[in-house]
């Protein structure tokens, strides 16, 4: 178990190194120099040289990367914006909690609903529940979350005023207002992943229920519920893997959904940075999301090793 | 025909996709109006007999724009998957065939490492970094659509390579490969004419589902203003415009382009599921997320 954890964590680190190098090289290979973006088009060559020297942009790219990596790895320092001179950690700390809250709640909702629905669907295979669940799942993976958001705003915030049409009310301004403001965004965010995970749960469970050892378990007189419990533990492995990937991917959809509802999370930080061509900030935001993605996958691996110890030894 | 698509649902998916392709190709003849025709007196008209889907803030016909937009959406998704297939299948096949070599180890470790990239976030950020203006690569001027295609194609490579690799690995151990070797056939020839056709089933299923994903990603990136640039219509940038008219109640601006996206994605998903039942029944689910 310990050796598995060390190996997985080691690979995650390697993966972050490779990906961060790619990101760094890509952000440094944009056609115009950052000095021109910040200081304007009529900047002199001397000013560009001075700017590059100030930010260390005149060094070889690999030296720049190692310096950036050292600050990030040793001090958790994401760097400084060229345009606003603001420290990126401040920007991320201000916007990440909102996005993280939306994604975490949506993830929990998606996971619990899909586990229930997928199990019912597999147990009552080819019954009305199964057909309904499968139909909903196909619709769920096909309807883009941000369009669903637009339609739900039209239906429930414009035509009727059941929900606010947008904006984010912090928890400090009352629980009810807070929950009302995040209800639609959380729902739209979770639908796609709910559908993916329901399909996964159903198919994994059907797979396990068809195994010989399940027949043996039933034949030896275990109650149906108990058999189902054993089956679920085995069926969960692929579901947890996809859940880990989904958690990381949800931040991408959250960016778009936040924009529909005018919520000032990471999407505002990223899109403003893109508009101002502040690529150091873009790089910081993408790096934060990538770290979250890698950690979520690592956690899923470890949960699986706990669910099925056989995976840890092989 | 129905069996080839893996059942009624798969056949329905194929029909939807086929009709959309025909619509995209015939757009200039089918669309009732020029999608770029601005007409101030016709601003924001509700759907009626003349404008079936209504008109937008510049008086352009929404139906015609939805029809024309299928071109950009389908081509971005289609070319991205093609780029992903070319690179991913070659890498996966070569790595799986040369089992136990440093080439296999290096390629697969690197591809697994790169699989730690959340696709949608990277697509948005990278298009953002490179800017939405036309860029020059060598002698070619490339627009934003092409940039998005290339980027998405590259981001698809790790998954497609992994899928090909897994089957290529087991196929390369098969007796028929050894038999071909004994006949004196060269490795490249065995790889391309014997192993490759046997690896294609899961790849085709994956590629179909990635087309569905590509439509959603193109729409998402265009929705935040970084994909297909106006005045060229794409379902995503039409929804971006529609967002400004959400609260004033011009519902037709958001409903129709989004319905077109959903229908297309449903088509690809049904077809993908059907093809999987038919071609690759051992794997009963393929999860594609972004």
HADDOCK unambig.tbl for C-alpha pairs under 7 A between the chains (distance, minus, plus):
assign (segid A and resid 15 and name CA) (segid B and resid 113 and name CA) 4.10 0.50 0.50
assign (segid A and resid 15 and name CA) (segid B and resid 114 and name CA) 6.60 0.50 0.50
assign (segid A and resid 15 and name CA) (segid B and resid 116 and name CA) 6.67 0.50 0.50
assign (segid A and resid 18 and name CA) (segid B and resid 113 and name CA) 6.64 0.50 0.50
assign (segid A and resid 19 and name CA) (segid B and resid 114 and name CA) 5.98 0.50 0.50
assign (segid A and resid 27 and name CA) (segid B and resid 129 and name CA) 6.58 0.50 0.50
assign (segid A and resid 30 and name CA) (segid B and resid 129 and name CA) 6.95 0.50 0.50
assign (segid A and resid 30 and name CA) (segid B and resid 130 and name CA) 5.69 0.50 0.50
assign (segid A and resid 139 and name CA) (segid B and resid 266 and name CA) 6.94 0.50 0.50
assign (segid A and resid 142 and name CA) (segid B and resid 262 and name CA) 5.55 0.50 0.50
assign (segid A and resid 142 and name CA) (segid B and resid 265 and name CA) 5.10 0.50 0.50
assign (segid A and resid 142 and name CA) (segid B and resid 266 and name CA) 5.15 0.50 0.50
assign (segid A and resid 143 and name CA) (segid B and resid 262 and name CA) 4.80 0.50 0.50
assign (segid A and resid 144 and name CA) (segid B and resid 216 and name CA) 6.31 0.50 0.50
assign (segid A and resid 144 and name CA) (segid B and resid 262 and name CA) 6.76 0.50 0.50
assign (segid A and resid 147 and name CA) (segid B and resid 258 and name CA) 5.77 0.50 0.50
assign (segid A and resid 150 and name CA) (segid B and resid 254 and name CA) 6.93 0.50 0.50
assign (segid A and resid 151 and name CA) (segid B and resid 255 and name CA) 6.90 0.50 0.50
assign (segid A and resid 154 and name CA) (segid B and resid 246 and name CA) 6.55 0.50 0.50
assign (segid A and resid 158 and name CA) (segid B and resid 247 and name CA) 5.99 0.50 0.50
assign (segid A and resid 196 and name CA) (segid B and resid 287 and name CA) 6.61 0.50 0.50
assign (segid A and resid 200 and name CA) (segid B and resid 285 and name CA) 6.58 0.50 0.50
assign (segid A and resid 203 and name CA) (segid B and resid 284 and name CA) 6.37 0.50 0.50
assign (segid A and resid 203 and name CA) (segid B and resid 285 and name CA) 6.52 0.50 0.50
assign (segid A and resid 246 and name CA) (segid B and resid 289 and name CA) 6.77 0.50 0.50
assign (segid A and resid 248 and name CA) (segid B and resid 118 and name CA) 6.82 0.50 0.50
assign (segid A and resid 249 and name CA) (segid B and resid 118 and name CA) 5.77 0.50 0.50
assign (segid A and resid 249 and name CA) (segid B and resid 290 and name CA) 5.19 0.50 0.50
assign (segid A and resid 252 and name CA) (segid B and resid 120 and name CA) 5.43 0.50 0.50
assign (segid A and resid 252 and name CA) (segid B and resid 121 and name CA) 4.93 0.50 0.50
assign (segid A and resid 256 and name CA) (segid B and resid 220 and name CA) 6.87 0.50 0.50
assign (segid A and resid 274 and name CA) (segid B and resid 128 and name CA) 5.28 0.50 0.50
assign (segid A and resid 274 and name CA) (segid B and resid 129 and name CA) 6.48 0.50 0.50
assign (segid A and resid 277 and name CA) (segid B and resid 129 and name CA) 6.80 0.50 0.50
assign (segid A and resid 279 and name CA) (segid B and resid 129 and name CA) 6.14 0.50 0.50
assign (segid A and resid 282 and name CA) (segid B and resid 125 and name CA) 6.51 0.50 0.50
assign (segid A and resid 286 and name CA) (segid B and resid 121 and name CA) 6.98 0.50 0.50
assign (segid A and resid 286 and name CA) (segid B and resid 122 and name CA) 6.97 0.50 0.50
assign (segid A and resid 290 and name CA) (segid B and resid 117 and name CA) 6.29 0.50 0.50
assign (segid A and resid 290 and name CA) (segid B and resid 118 and name CA) 6.61 0.50 0.50
assign (segid A and resid 293 and name CA) (segid B and resid 116 and name CA) 6.86 0.50 0.50
assign (segid A and resid 293 and name CA) (segid B and resid 118 and name CA) 6.90 0.50 0.50
assign (segid A and resid 294 and name CA) (segid B and resid 116 and name CA) 5.94 0.50 0.50
